[in-house]
Amino acid sequence: MTLTEARKQLMELQSKLSAYYHAVGSIHYDGVTGAPRGTAKNRAHSMTILTGELYKLNTSPETRAMLEYLDEHKAELSQAEQRMVHLLLKGLRKTEKIPMDFFMEHRRMIIEASDAWRRAKETSDFAIFKPYLQRVFDDCVKLAEICEPGMDPFDYWLNDSEEGLNSAKCDAFFAAVKEKVVPLARAISEKPQVDDSIINGYFPEYKQRQVSSVIMDMMGIDKDRCGIATTEHPFTTSLGSQNDVRITTHYYENTFSPAMYSVMHEGGHGLYFMYPAEEYAYTVLDGGCSMSLHESQSRFYENYVGRSRGFIKNVFPKLAEIFPENFEGKTPEDLYRAVNKVEPGLIRIRADEVTYTLHILVRYEIERRMLAGEVKIGEVPELWNAMYKDYLGVTVPNDTMGCLQDSHWGSGQVGYFPTYSLGTAYGAQFLKKMKETLDVDRLLDEGDLAPISAWNREHIWQYGRLYEPEELLEKVFEGPFDPTCFTDYLEKKYKDIYGL
Amino acid sequence: MTLTEARKQLMELQSKLSAYYHAVGSIHYDGVTGAPRGTAKNRAHSMTILTGELYKLNTSPETRAMLEYLDEHKAELSQAEQRMVHLLLKGLRKTEKIPMDFFMEHRRMIIEASDAWRRAKETSDFAIFKPYLQRVFDDCVKLAEICEPGMDPFDYWLNDSEEGLNSAKCDAFFAAVKEKVVPLARAISEKPQVDDSIINGYFPEYKQRQVSSVIMDMMGIDKDRCGIATTEHPFTTSLGSQNDVRITTHYYENTFSPAMYSVMHEGGHGLYFMYPAEEYAYTVLDGGCSMSLHESQSRFYENYVGRSRGFIKNVFPKLAEIFPENFEGKTPEDLYRAVNKVEPGLIRIRADEVTYTLHILVRYEIERRMLAGEVKIGEVPELWNAMYKDYLGVTVPNDTMGCLQDSHWGSGQVGYFPTYSLGTAYGAQFLKKMKETLDVDRLLDEGDLAPISAWNREHIWQYGRLYEPEELLEKVFEGPFDPTCFTDYLEKKYKDIYGL
């Protein structure tokens, strides 16, 4: 093998992998957006086979020989090539530990689990989901043991979501946040509640679709390569490459803000998906640095942009045009206060910025205890409800609004939830850095998001998966991660709103 | 190799093929339904690679060895296995003649051609589509020469749509139909025209979606495994197997009948896709016998069911409920006459039963002359318009309503159009056979389509691809194909409507 040949093979392998990821991504995306309801088993059939093909492609003797050759010659490779080889070799060494049959069967099970979750959520019948949830956690324990024997399974999955993350780091982070957030929430609860009547009423779906379109335009999302669809639980994905990105949302006709903010959240993911360096398309560098980094961008647009006074000022007239009756006699300040109402609630994706972390903590604790074998699957609903009572003071009326609300476990995503909170805190620190060179408040007030997105693109998006998360954060922060950026932001903002 | 091993390999190969067809089908389906507009090149990237993988799977030495072994032992195989081996070997022998690079590049080109067609149609700008149309026909000539050197390219593509079909057979069929249809159309044109005001007006898309749902229910289509989406040019496909079928339609808000009849047409395809014997799922027998047979079913539900007095009687109250204002003071007979109005027009998929064949003839003649090199691509619009003037007496105002109206050429489908007319005529003969044992008119009048579909399932659908088209037709007809079944049907029906 020559270096030239190996380099060519490296690019061909990645090109082929991207086609297979496009295939499984397309089948999955269809499955959770437009597919008829009785077709999960059919998808599972195809996905299992395609997953097996991906397994073989990632671990074949040819792939190994090429990667090991390039790894030996890494001094002669570009930084990007070195990173490609590193990521692919790491993937190979992990994947080959997992028996192929188990790998395929796990994929098949996940598709059925995801379908069972949807049915269970629709009917608030945990029993439908229970056996699948058991399988998900059993598989997660098994996969952790296979891939990193001796490592705590929870740490394994935290590290899987974000290289370098573990429960000690999460504990420290959550402790720092809780210390500030719990008293803040308590102080707010003693103040008169804001009026949020502007976001409640009747908002027909076809009008909310117009809102989504307006929001995508305001965010500067190129609709020629980013589509939007509806689903049970919003998510974002790319199909094949940065050149085809899909965001999703879910409309509720009694309020428009959840869909609007899910479009901003998924739109943040979407922008990150769309703007790695162009030359990373069809390579393993075409993506986000880590789950937390991804959530830093989604939560940035959802909250730091979307829930800012400036953005509200600019979106208000557009919303008033779409919903003239609902907005009659209202002011931008009414809307600003309504979308920033702090109130412990049942649903994570509708939670305010202050209590959001508490929703994450419930999931974090339950996952930890389930992976440690301390909690049986059948006890999850009761534990969930007890923790919501304890952490948020609310009573869960049914499992749809309780432990069935999120799609993650049904999709095999364990260890993911903390990345929402971490990402939110990273985002606050990005915002602080951004303000060193940009007058962010003025830009938001003028409705000019382009320089804000240009900053994110320059500092984060363009690098795709070139860096480890810790490297990238260090590079952007020019110092250590500091959760007080987030808690300071919360205190300043909500003292103003609630007159504390 | 033992027979047991080879049989197992045969089933594994087909299972894997179905997963790959699911993948490319899903990417294609997404591309023409929900995908953002600027993503065709991205799909082309993945599709080219997946097409290459399919090529390798279909023609690998292992595949060949297994198929040839089973072919030598065919006496020991079931009828279904024999047919699987036959179809796969035939495919292998054809595919291996085509260089893999050409095979992949053709697929890539088709995706871009399909996208260019859509853009050209939207703007009525033939120039956008022209270079792609050139490539499509160039490739079609080249593929015919590669696969069947010495065979007339037009015959090659007719035979590709329907095994055993050629231009001589088509000529004879079209001559027989024209002989009856042209005088019938002329006689009708001399009579007072029927009033079709009931189908014109304002019919909002969201209400037409309700109509589609009603029609699918009336047709007995199981929505748990058959979905519906919107697209530029309606089509039907299955994804992976009979267990996931998708029909599509296109809504025009100034009339509801084109969408309603496209749902019936595609629903006919959909039923055929859904009901091959269950054990054929994930094998090459899971599909339709031929394109003409497929069109026999789509046109059967569209016309023999959908445009019958009985069906209209039963759908009328449902439509009147959805469109109360438009239907006020109207009777089922008004609707029956409106949807059976005979009038030479511009658009094939909106054509009445009498003049439909003339639309097909235009395309048939143009394809024949293009493949023979007698017509240059740049001359197509003019030739199209001249033939519409000549055959149908109408003036084509622009290419969107002219040679850009159909998606077929942009999808590389050449030699396909005659199957619509042949299928329509097969359907008429099926109807005649069906009437020997079923009181079809009474069933339609009672709105009971179940026995009609049971007949189609028993005689046609269940066999999937088990038989050659000629075998299956012979089996169902219990005699030769007789186009007068179709022309007799037309004469009887339209003499009644127009009082000839």
Interface residues (C-beta under 8 A of the other chain):
Chain A: S15 K16 S18 A19 Y20 H22 A23 V24 S26 I27 Y29 D30 T33 G34 A35 P36 R37 G38 T39 K41 N42 R43 H45 S46 M47 T48 I49 L50 E53 Y206 D222 K223 D224 R225 C226 G227 A229 L239 G240 S241 N243 D244 Y282
Chain B: S15 K16 S18 A19 Y20 H22 A23 V24 S26 I27 Y29 D30 T33 G34 A35 P36 R37 G38 T39 K41 N42 R43 H45 S46 M47 T48 I49 L50 E53 Y206 D222 K223 D224 R225 C226 G227 A229 L239 G240 S241 N243 D244 V245 R246 Y282
